Amino acid sequence: MTFRLSDADIRLLHIFKAVVDSRGFSNAQTMLNVTQSNISNQMARLEQRLGMRLCERGRGGFKLTLQGERVHAETLQLFKAHEHFRNNTSEIKGRLIGFLNIALIDNVVTDPACPIVPALRQFNRREHEVSIRIDIMPPGDIERKLLEEEIDVAIGTFHHRIPGLHYRKIYVETNALLCGRSHAIYKATEPARIRKFVRESRKVGRGYLEDNDLADLGSNPRKPNAVVHNLEAAAVLILGGGHIGFLPHHYCESWLADGRMKAILPGEYAYASEFSLVTRRTKKNSMILSTFLEALNEAAAQTTSVNDR
């Protein structure tokens, strides 16, 4: 018997995706705003409709079966195709209706050089019915999701250039080496002594920078004592006084102003990160993406002009 997808089946697949994204029935309650028993009943209905068991649930925790993993992959492809269909049919009618998926690395919003906020402001001046989704993730995940067509455009710092993606520099972020108020370096004044402290101090590095930020800090620069994956975690360790590490100027301004952090020999220990706008290499972008990229390019030009004054 041929299986035909109904609207009810699509709703069940959305529940299935939410359960997988949440890694379990209990966690999915908040996302779906329904009870766990309701989710369990809906999942049972989906399994009955498909004639296969999709996941194991119980004391051992939530886990997809092999069949469930394949159904989940097909579900993502189905939703992606539906999204493309909606965007393309709206484009035929000359209307901005559909989805725009954006990815950023963490804490770019505090950088006045980042054009994302003015670009969104300009895009939202147009008449549209676009559902804008923004995800914060490390560079490697951004590149993977761009290639998998789960996101449309991204802004971040990238140390590699992956075939199939187009990178364009849009601004530069400056970073300073910092210590917290309780660190021994904080009160040191002699440069030679400070450099010795830097070599000997515990260091925190951001994993997605692949230790490039620590390359000039002395012995074993490529083995930080702590590896984090976002700025907030690095800031917590630096403020705690046990580690030194690099943070962007725009992110740490308030801590520098009130003395909770101090820049270490700022004339020596500093580096610049190149931020790029990244999209997939394609012959033609969707009307939604093209319109947003126009807004982003204009915002980037204006931001650069203001910062150069």
VOMAR-460227 format. One record per residue (C-alpha): residue number from 1; residue in three letters; chain; x, y, z. Coordinates in steps of 0.02 Angstrom, whole numbers, plus 32768, in hexadecimal, padded with zeros to 4 digits. Example, Ala and Ser with C-alpha at 12.3 -4.5 7.8 and 13.67 -1.06 7.14 Angstrom:
BEGIN
@n->1 | res->ALA | chain->A | east->8267 | north->7F1F | up->8186;
@n->2 | res->SER | chain->A | east->82AC | north->7FCB | up->8165;
REM end
This chain:
BEGIN
@n->1 | res->MET | chain->A | east->8000 | north->8000 | up->8000;
@n->2 | res->THR | chain->A | east->8044 | north->80AC | up->7FCF;
@n->3 | res->PHE | chain->A | east->805F | north->8121 | up->8062;
@n->4 | res->ARG | chain->A | east->8018 | north->81CF | up->8046;
@n->5 | res->LEU | chain->A | east->8049 | north->8260 | up->80B6;
@n->6 | res->SER | chain->A | east->7FB7 | north->82BF | up->80FE;
@n->7 | res->ASP | chain->A | east->7FB5 | north->8365 | up->815B;
@n->8 | res->ALA | chain->A | east->7FA4 | north->8301 | up->81FB;
@n->9 | res->ASP | chain->A | east->8041 | north->829E | up->81CE;
@n->10 | res->ILE | chain->A | east->80A1 | north->8341 | up->81B2;
@n->11 | res->ARG | chain->A | east->806D | north->837D | up->825F;
@n->12 | res->LEU | chain->A | east->80A8 | north->82D8 | up->82AA;
@n->13 | res->LEU | chain->A | east->8150 | north->82E9 | up->8251;
@n->14 | res->HIS | chain->A | east->8163 | north->8398 | up->829B;
@n->15 | res->ILE | chain->A | east->8149 | north->834C | up->8347;
@n->16 | res->PHE | chain->A | east->81C9 | north->82C5 | up->831E;
@n->17 | res->LYS | chain->A | east->8248 | north->8349 | up->82E9;
@n->18 | res->ALA | chain->A | east->8229 | north->83AD | up->8389;
@n->19 | res->VAL | chain->A | east->8245 | north->8310 | up->83F2;
@n->20 | res->VAL | chain->A | east->82E9 | north->82EC | up->8399;
@n->21 | res->ASP | chain->A | east->8322 | north->83A3 | up->83A6;
@n->22 | res->SER | chain->A | east->82F9 | north->83A1 | up->8461;
@n->23 | res->ARG | chain->A | east->8349 | north->82F6 | up->8479;
@n->24 | res->GLY | chain->A | east->82B2 | north->82AA | up->84CD;
@n->25 | res->PHE | chain->A | east->81FA | north->82B3 | up->84F3;
@n->26 | res->SER | chain->A | east->820D | north->830F | up->8597;
@n->27 | res->ASN | chain->A | east->8277 | north->839A | up->854E;
@n->28 | res->ALA | chain->A | east->8201 | north->83AD | up->84BA;
@n->29 | res->GLN | chain->A | east->8171 | north->83E0 | up->852C;
@n->30 | res->THR | chain->A | east->81AF | north->8493 | up->8536;
@n->31 | res->MET | chain->A | east->81D0 | north->84A2 | up->847C;
@n->32 | res->LEU | chain->A | east->8125 | north->845B | up->844C;
@n->33 | res->ASN | chain->A | east->80C3 | north->849F | up->84E1;
@n->34 | res->VAL | chain->A | east->8069 | north->83F9 | up->84FB;
@n->35 | res->THR | chain->A | east->8074 | north->8371 | up->857E;
@n->36 | res->GLN | chain->A | east->80EE | north->82E2 | up->8575;
@n->37 | res->SER | chain->A | east->805F | north->8264 | up->856A;
@n->38 | res->ASN | chain->A | east->8019 | north->82C3 | up->84D4;
@n->39 | res->ILE | chain->A | east->80C2 | north->82BD | up->847E;
@n->40 | res->SER | chain->A | east->80D0 | north->8203 | up->84A3;
@n->41 | res->ASN | chain->A | east->8024 | north->81E3 | up->8458;
@n->42 | res->GLN | chain->A | east->804E | north->8248 | up->83BC;
@n->43 | res->MET | chain->A | east->80F2 | north->81EB | up->83A5;
@n->44 | res->ALA | chain->A | east->8097 | north->8145 | up->83B7;
@n->45 | res->ARG | chain->A | east->801E | north->817D | up->832F;
@n->46 | res->LEU | chain->A | east->80AE | north->81AB | up->82BB;
@n->47 | res->GLU | chain->A | east->8103 | north->8103 | up->82D8;
@n->48 | res->GLN | chain->A | east->805F | north->80AC | up->82B4;
@n->49 | res->ARG | chain->A | east->8047 | north->8111 | up->8214;
@n->50 | res->LEU | chain->A | east->80F8 | north->80EA | up->81D8;
@n->51 | res->GLY | chain->A | east->80F7 | north->8036 | up->8215;
@n->52 | res->MET | chain->A | east->819E | north->8042 | up->826E;
@n->53 | res->ARG | chain->A | east->81E7 | north->806F | up->8317;
@n->54 | res->LEU | chain->A | east->8241 | north->8115 | up->8311;
@n->55 | res->CYS | chain->A | east->828E | north->8125 | up->83BD;
@n->56 | res->GLU | chain->A | east->82B1 | north->80CE | up->8460;
@n->57 | res->ARG | chain->A | east->8273 | north->8124 | up->84FE;
@n->58 | res->GLY | chain->A | east->827E | north->80EC | up->85B0;
@n->59 | res->ARG | chain->A | east->82FE | north->80DC | up->863B;
@n->60 | res->GLY | chain->A | east->838A | north->80D5 | up->85BD;
@n->61 | res->GLY | chain->A | east->835B | north->8180 | up->857B;
@n->62 | res->PHE | chain->A | east->8322 | north->81BB | up->84D1;
@n->63 | res->LYS | chain->A | east->8376 | north->8170 | up->8439;
@n->64 | res->LEU | chain->A | east->8347 | north->8164 | up->8382;
@n->65 | res->THR | chain->A | east->8340 | north->80B9 | up->8332;
@n->66 | res->LEU | chain->A | east->839C | north->809F | up->828E;
@n->67 | res->GLN | chain->A | east->82F6 | north->80B2 | up->8235;
@n->68 | res->GLY | chain->A | east->82D2 | north->814D | up->829C;
@n->69 | res->GLU | chain->A | east->8377 | north->819B | up->8267;
@n->70 | res->ARG | chain->A | east->834B | north->8180 | up->81B0;
@n->71 | res->VAL | chain->A | east->829B | north->81C4 | up->81C7;
@n->72 | res->HIS | chain->A | east->82E0 | north->825C | up->8220;
@n->73 | res->ALA | chain->A | east->8359 | north->827E | up->8190;
@n->74 | res->GLU | chain->A | east->82CA | north->826D | up->8113;
@n->75 | res->THR | chain->A | east->825E | north->82DF | up->817E;
@n->76 | res->LEU | chain->A | east->82E1 | north->8368 | up->8178;
@n->77 | res->GLN | chain->A | east->82EA | north->8357 | up->80BB;
@n->78 | res->LEU | chain->A | east->822C | north->835F | up->80AF;
@n->79 | res->PHE | chain->A | east->8222 | north->83FF | up->8117;
@n->80 | res->LYS | chain->A | east->82B1 | north->844B | up->80B5;
@n->81 | res->ALA | chain->A | east->8259 | north->8425 | up->8010;
@n->82 | res->HIS | chain->A | east->81B8 | north->8470 | up->8054;
@n->83 | res->GLU | chain->A | east->8214 | north->850E | up->8088;
@n->84 | res->HIS | chain->A | east->8265 | north->851E | up->7FDC;
@n->85 | res->PHE | chain->A | east->81BD | north->8504 | up->7F87;
@n->86 | res->ARG | chain->A | east->816B | north->858C | up->7FEE;
@n->87 | res->ASN | chain->A | east->81F9 | north->8606 | up->7FD0;
@n->88 | res->ASN | chain->A | east->8200 | north->85E3 | up->7F15;
@n->89 | res->THR | chain->A | east->8145 | north->85ED | up->7EF6;
@n->90 | res->SER | chain->A | east->813D | north->8690 | up->7F56;
@n->91 | res->GLU | chain->A | east->81CD | north->86D1 | up->7EEC;
@n->92 | res->ILE | chain->A | east->816E | north->86A7 | up->7E4D;
@n->93 | res->LYS | chain->A | east->80E4 | north->8718 | up->7E8D;
@n->94 | res->GLY | chain->A | east->8164 | north->879E | up->7EB6;
@n->95 | res->ARG | chain->A | east->8143 | north->879A | up->7F70;
@n->96 | res->LEU | chain->A | east->81BD | north->8787 | up->8001;
@n->97 | res->ILE | chain->A | east->816B | north->86F5 | up->805B;
@n->98 | res->GLY | chain->A | east->81C9 | north->8663 | up->80A6;
@n->99 | res->PHE | chain->A | east->825F | north->8645 | up->8115;
@n->100 | res->LEU | chain->A | east->830A | north->8693 | up->812F;
@n->101 | res->ASN | chain->A | east->8385 | north->862F | up->8199;
@n->102 | res->ILE | chain->A | east->8419 | north->8690 | up->81E0;
@n->103 | res->ALA | chain->A | east->84AB | north->8651 | up->8249;
@n->104 | res->LEU | chain->A | east->8525 | north->86B7 | up->82B1;
@n->105 | res->ILE | chain->A | east->85B4 | north->868F | up->8324;
@n->106 | res->ASP | chain->A | east->8594 | north->86C4 | up->83D8;
@n->107 | res->ASN | chain->A | east->858E | north->8778 | up->8417;
@n->108 | res->VAL | chain->A | east->85A1 | north->87D9 | up->8375;
@n->109 | res->VAL | chain->A | east->8511 | north->8849 | up->83AA;
@n->110 | res->THR | chain->A | east->8582 | north->88B1 | up->841D;
@n->111 | res->ASP | chain->A | east->85F9 | north->88DA | up->838E;
@n->112 | res->PRO | chain->A | east->85CB | north->8980 | up->833B;
@n->113 | res->ALA | chain->A | east->8627 | north->8944 | up->829E;
@n->114 | res->CYS | chain->A | east->85B0 | north->88B1 | up->8286;
@n->115 | res->PRO | chain->A | east->8529 | north->88DF | up->8206;
@n->116 | res->ILE | chain->A | east->84A7 | north->885C | up->8235;
@n->117 | res->VAL | chain->A | east->8436 | north->88CE | up->829C;
@n->118 | res->PRO | chain->A | east->8430 | north->8960 | up->8220;
@n->119 | res->ALA | chain->A | east->8418 | north->88E2 | up->8192;
@n->120 | res->LEU | chain->A | east->8381 | north->8896 | up->81E9;
@n->121 | res->ARG | chain->A | east->833E | north->8943 | up->820E;
@n->122 | res->GLN | chain->A | east->834A | north->896F | up->8156;
@n->123 | res->PHE | chain->A | east->8302 | north->88C9 | up->811D;
@n->124 | res->ASN | chain->A | east->826E | north->88DF | up->8192;
@n->125 | res->ARG | chain->A | east->8244 | north->8986 | up->8143;
@n->126 | res->ARG | chain->A | east->820B | north->8925 | up->80AB;
@n->127 | res->GLU | chain->A | east->8162 | north->88D4 | up->80A1;
@n->128 | res->HIS | chain->A | east->817D | north->881A | up->80BE;
@n->129 | res->GLU | chain->A | east->813A | north->877F | up->8110;
@n->130 | res->VAL | chain->A | east->81E1 | north->872C | up->812F;
@n->131 | res->SER | chain->A | east->81FD | north->86C1 | up->81C8;
@n->132 | res->ILE | chain->A | east->82AF | north->86EB | up->81FF;
@n->133 | res->ARG | chain->A | east->830D | north->866A | up->8264;
@n->134 | res->ILE | chain->A | east->83B4 | north->8691 | up->82B6;
@n->135 | res->ASP | chain->A | east->8424 | north->860C | up->8302;
@n->136 | res->ILE | chain->A | east->84C5 | north->8626 | up->8365;
@n->137 | res->MET | chain->A | east->8547 | north->85A0 | up->8345;
@n->138 | res->PRO | chain->A | east->8602 | north->8582 | up->832F;
@n->139 | res->PRO | chain->A | east->8651 | north->859B | up->8283;
@n->140 | res->GLY | chain->A | east->8660 | north->84E2 | up->8259;
@n->141 | res->ASP | chain->A | east->85A7 | north->84C4 | up->8276;
@n->142 | res->ILE | chain->A | east->857D | north->855F | up->8210;
@n->143 | res->GLU | chain->A | east->85DE | north->851F | up->817A;
@n->144 | res->ARG | chain->A | east->8591 | north->8472 | up->8186;
@n->145 | res->LYS | chain->A | east->84E0 | north->84B5 | up->8192;
@n->146 | res->LEU | chain->A | east->84FD | north->852B | up->8100;
@n->147 | res->LEU | chain->A | east->8533 | north->8498 | up->8095;
@n->148 | res->GLU | chain->A | east->849D | north->8433 | up->80D0;
@n->149 | res->GLU | chain->A | east->842C | north->84C6 | up->80A3;
@n->150 | res->GLU | chain->A | east->83EB | north->84D6 | up->8155;
@n->151 | res->ILE | chain->A | east->8421 | north->858D | up->815B;
@n->152 | res->ASP | chain->A | east->842A | north->860E | up->80D0;
@n->153 | res->VAL | chain->A | east->84AA | north->868E | up->8109;
@n->154 | res->ALA | chain->A | east->8526 | north->86A0 | up->8198;
@n->155 | res->ILE | chain->A | east->859F | north->871B | up->81E8;
@n->156 | res->GLY | chain->A | east->8636 | north->86DE | up->8248;
@n->157 | res->THR | chain->A | east->86F1 | north->86C4 | up->824C;
@n->158 | res->PHE | chain->A | east->8730 | north->862D | up->81EA;
@n->159 | res->HIS | chain->A | east->87E0 | north->85E4 | up->81DF;
@n->160 | res->HIS | chain->A | east->87BF | north->8578 | up->8147;
@n->161 | res->ARG | chain->A | east->8770 | north->8590 | up->809D;
@n->162 | res->ILE | chain->A | east->86FC | north->8501 | up->8071;
@n->163 | res->PRO | chain->A | east->86D2 | north->84DD | up->7FBA;
@n->164 | res->GLY | chain->A | east->861C | north->8500 | up->7F98;
@n->165 | res->LEU | chain->A | east->8616 | north->8598 | up->8009;
@n->166 | res->HIS | chain->A | east->8638 | north->864E | up->7FDF;
@n->167 | res->TYR | chain->A | east->8692 | north->86B9 | up->8062;
@n->168 | res->ARG | chain->A | east->869A | north->8777 | up->805D;
@n->169 | res->LYS | chain->A | east->86F2 | north->87E1 | up->80DF;
@n->170 | res->ILE | chain->A | east->867E | north->8863 | up->812B;
@n->171 | res->TYR | chain->A | east->86D6 | north->88A3 | up->81C8;
@n->172 | res->VAL | chain->A | east->8763 | north->8885 | up->8243;
@n->173 | res->GLU | chain->A | east->8755 | north->8864 | up->82FE;
@n->174 | res->THR | chain->A | east->87E5 | north->888F | up->8374;
@n->175 | res->ASN | chain->A | east->880F | north->8820 | up->8409;
@n->176 | res->ALA | chain->A | east->8875 | north->8844 | up->84A7;
@n->177 | res->LEU | chain->A | east->88CB | north->87CF | up->8521;
@n->178 | res->LEU | chain->A | east->8875 | north->87E3 | up->85CA;
@n->179 | res->CYS | chain->A | east->8886 | north->87B5 | up->8680;
@n->180 | res->GLY | chain->A | east->880D | north->87C6 | up->8710;
@n->181 | res->ARG | chain->A | east->8828 | north->8839 | up->87A6;
@n->182 | res->SER | chain->A | east->8861 | north->87AC | up->8818;
@n->183 | res->HIS | chain->A | east->88E4 | north->8769 | up->879E;
@n->184 | res->ALA | chain->A | east->899C | north->8784 | up->87C9;
@n->185 | res->ILE | chain->A | east->89BA | north->87E0 | up->8724;
@n->186 | res->TYR | chain->A | east->8939 | north->8865 | up->874E;
@n->187 | res->LYS | chain->A | east->89AC | north->88CB | up->87BF;
@n->188 | res->ALA | chain->A | east->8A4F | north->88A5 | up->8765;
@n->189 | res->THR | chain->A | east->8AA1 | north->893A | up->870E;
@n->190 | res->GLU | chain->A | east->8B4A | north->88FD | up->86CE;
@n->191 | res->PRO | chain->A | east->8B36 | north->88BD | up->861A;
@n->192 | res->ALA | chain->A | east->8BB6 | north->8831 | up->862E;
@n->193 | res->ARG | chain->A | east->8B5D | north->87F2 | up->86CA;
@n->194 | res->ILE | chain->A | east->8AB4 | north->87FD | up->8673;
@n->195 | res->ARG | chain->A | east->8AF4 | north->8797 | up->85DF;
@n->196 | res->LYS | chain->A | east->8B33 | north->8712 | up->8658;
@n->197 | res->PHE | chain->A | east->8A87 | north->870D | up->86AB;
@n->198 | res->VAL | chain->A | east->8A36 | north->86FB | up->8600;
@n->199 | res->ARG | chain->A | east->8AA4 | north->8665 | up->85D5;
@n->200 | res->GLU | chain->A | east->8A80 | north->8611 | up->867B;
@n->201 | res->SER | chain->A | east->89C8 | north->863B | up->8691;
@n->202 | res->ARG | chain->A | east->8938 | north->85C6 | up->8670;
@n->203 | res->LYS | chain->A | east->88E6 | north->85F6 | up->85CC;
@n->204 | res->VAL | chain->A | east->8836 | north->85E6 | up->8588;
@n->205 | res->GLY | chain->A | east->881B | north->85D0 | up->84CE;
@n->206 | res->ARG | chain->A | east->8781 | north->85C8 | up->8460;
@n->207 | res->GLY | chain->A | east->877D | north->851D | up->840D;
@n->208 | res->TYR | chain->A | east->873F | north->855B | up->8365;
@n->209 | res->LEU | chain->A | east->87D7 | north->85CD | up->8355;
@n->210 | res->GLU | chain->A | east->8845 | north->8531 | up->8352;
@n->211 | res->ASP | chain->A | east->88BF | north->8582 | up->83CD;
@n->212 | res->ASN | chain->A | east->88F1 | north->8607 | up->834D;
@n->213 | res->ASP | chain->A | east->88CA | north->868B | up->83D1;
@n->214 | res->LEU | chain->A | east->894F | north->8641 | up->8446;
@n->215 | res->ALA | chain->A | east->89D9 | north->8629 | up->83C6;
@n->216 | res->ASP | chain->A | east->8A49 | north->86B5 | up->8407;
@n->217 | res->LEU | chain->A | east->8A35 | north->869C | up->84C2;
@n->218 | res->GLY | chain->A | east->8ACD | north->8634 | up->84EA;
@n->219 | res->SER | chain->A | east->8AEC | north->857B | up->850D;
@n->220 | res->ASN | chain->A | east->8A6A | north->84FC | up->84D6;
@n->221 | res->PRO | chain->A | east->89FC | north->8582 | up->8488;
@n->222 | res->ARG | chain->A | east->8991 | north->8502 | up->8430;
@n->223 | res->LYS | chain->A | east->895B | north->84AC | up->84D0;
@n->224 | res->PRO | chain->A | east->88EC | north->8522 | up->8534;
@n->225 | res->ASN | chain->A | east->88C4 | north->84ED | up->85E6;
@n->226 | res->ALA | chain->A | east->880C | north->8508 | up->85C5;
@n->227 | res->VAL | chain->A | east->87AD | north->84FD | up->8521;
@n->228 | res->VAL | chain->A | east->8703 | north->8551 | up->850F;
@n->229 | res->HIS | chain->A | east->868C | north->8568 | up->847F;
@n->230 | res->ASN | chain->A | east->8642 | north->8614 | up->84A0;
@n->231 | res->LEU | chain->A | east->8679 | north->86BD | up->84E0;
@n->232 | res->GLU | chain->A | east->8613 | north->86B8 | up->8580;
@n->233 | res->ALA | chain->A | east->866C | north->861C | up->85BE;
@n->234 | res->ALA | chain->A | east->8715 | north->866C | up->859A;
@n->235 | res->ALA | chain->A | east->86E1 | north->870B | up->85F5;
@n->236 | res->VAL | chain->A | east->86AA | north->86A9 | up->868F;
@n->237 | res->LEU | chain->A | east->8754 | north->8653 | up->869B;
@n->238 | res->ILE | chain->A | east->87B3 | north->86F7 | up->8683;
@n->239 | res->LEU | chain->A | east->8749 | north->8753 | up->8703;
@n->240 | res->GLY | chain->A | east->8766 | north->86C3 | up->877B;
@n->241 | res->GLY | chain->A | east->881E | north->86EF | up->877F;
@n->242 | res->GLY | chain->A | east->8865 | north->8644 | up->8753;
@n->243 | res->HIS | chain->A | east->887D | north->865C | up->8699;
@n->244 | res->ILE | chain->A | east->88B0 | north->86DC | up->8619;
@n->245 | res->GLY | chain->A | east->8869 | north->86E0 | up->8569;
@n->246 | res->PHE | chain->A | east->8834 | north->8747 | up->84D5;
@n->247 | res->LEU | chain->A | east->878C | north->879E | up->84C6;
@n->248 | res->PRO | chain->A | east->874C | north->881B | up->8445;
@n->249 | res->HIS | chain->A | east->8758 | north->88D2 | up->847A;
@n->250 | res->HIS | chain->A | east->869F | north->88F1 | up->845D;
@n->251 | res->TYR | chain->A | east->8670 | north->885F | up->84CD;
@n->252 | res->CYS | chain->A | east->86DB | north->888B | up->8565;
@n->253 | res->GLU | chain->A | east->86CA | north->8949 | up->8567;
@n->254 | res->SER | chain->A | east->8661 | north->8951 | up->8606;
@n->255 | res->TRP | chain->A | east->86D9 | north->88E0 | up->8667;
@n->256 | res->LEU | chain->A | east->876E | north->8947 | up->862F;
@n->257 | res->ALA | chain->A | east->8715 | north->89E8 | up->865F;
@n->258 | res->ASP | chain->A | east->86ED | north->89B0 | up->8711;
@n->259 | res->GLY | chain->A | east->8795 | north->895C | up->872D;
@n->260 | res->ARG | chain->A | east->8759 | north->88A8 | up->8738;
@n->261 | res->MET | chain->A | east->87C8 | north->887F | up->86A3;
@n->262 | res->LYS | chain->A | east->886B | north->88C7 | up->8664;
@n->263 | res->ALA | chain->A | east->88BC | north->88BF | up->85B8;
@n->264 | res->ILE | chain->A | east->8969 | north->886F | up->85C2;
@n->265 | res->LEU | chain->A | east->89EF | north->88D1 | up->8562;
@n->266 | res->PRO | chain->A | east->896F | north->8907 | up->84DF;
@n->267 | res->GLY | chain->A | east->89F8 | north->8941 | up->846A;
@n->268 | res->GLU | chain->A | east->8A3D | north->888F | up->8460;
@n->269 | res->TYR | chain->A | east->89B1 | north->8815 | up->8483;
@n->270 | res->ALA | chain->A | east->8925 | north->8839 | up->840A;
@n->271 | res->TYR | chain->A | east->88E4 | north->87F5 | up->8366;
@n->272 | res->ALA | chain->A | east->885D | north->8817 | up->82E6;
@n->273 | res->SER | chain->A | east->87D8 | north->879D | up->82AB;
@n->274 | res->GLU | chain->A | east->8794 | north->87AD | up->81FB;
@n->275 | res->PHE | chain->A | east->86D8 | north->8798 | up->81F4;
@n->276 | res->SER | chain->A | east->8689 | north->8756 | up->8156;
@n->277 | res->LEU | chain->A | east->85DE | north->874E | up->8108;
@n->278 | res->VAL | chain->A | east->85C5 | north->869B | up->80CE;
@n->279 | res->THR | chain->A | east->8547 | north->8652 | up->8053;
@n->280 | res->ARG | chain->A | east->853C | north->85B8 | up->7FE6;
@n->281 | res->ARG | chain->A | east->8586 | north->85C4 | up->7F38;
@n->282 | res->THR | chain->A | east->84EF | north->85C2 | up->7EC5;
@n->283 | res->LYS | chain->A | east->84BE | north->8609 | up->7E1D;
@n->284 | res->LYS | chain->A | east->842A | north->8664 | up->7E65;
@n->285 | res->ASN | chain->A | east->83F2 | north->8691 | up->7F15;
@n->286 | res->SER | chain->A | east->833C | north->8694 | up->7F49;
@n->287 | res->MET | chain->A | east->82E5 | north->873C | up->7F43;
@n->288 | res->ILE | chain->A | east->82DE | north->873D | up->8002;
@n->289 | res->LEU | chain->A | east->8398 | north->871D | up->8014;
@n->290 | res->SER | chain->A | east->83C5 | north->8798 | up->7F8A;
@n->291 | res->THR | chain->A | east->835C | north->8820 | up->7FDC;
@n->292 | res->PHE | chain->A | east->83AC | north->8800 | up->8086;
@n->293 | res->LEU | chain->A | east->845C | north->87FD | up->803C;
@n->294 | res->GLU | chain->A | east->843B | north->88A7 | up->7FEC;
@n->295 | res->ALA | chain->A | east->8409 | north->88EB | up->8097;
@n->296 | res->LEU | chain->A | east->84A1 | north->8899 | up->80E8;
@n->297 | res->ASN | chain->A | east->851B | north->88DD | up->8066;
@n->298 | res->GLU | chain->A | east->84D6 | north->898D | up->807A;
@n->299 | res->ALA | chain->A | east->84DB | north->8980 | up->8138;
@n->300 | res->ALA | chain->A | east->858E | north->893F | up->8132;
@n->301 | res->ALA | chain->A | east->85C4 | north->89D1 | up->80C3;
@n->302 | res->GLN | chain->A | east->8572 | north->8A4F | up->8137;
@n->303 | res->THR | chain->A | east->85BB | north->89FD | up->81D3;
@n->304 | res->THR | chain->A | east->866A | north->89FC | up->8187;
@n->305 | res->SER | chain->A | east->8657 | north->8AB4 | up->8157;
@n->306 | res->VAL | chain->A | east->8624 | north->8AE4 | up->8208;
@n->307 | res->ASN | chain->A | east->86B0 | north->8A80 | up->825B;
@n->308 | res->ASP | chain->A | east->8733 | north->8ACA | up->81E6;
@n->309 | res->ARG | chain->A | east->870B | north->8B7C | up->821B;
REM end
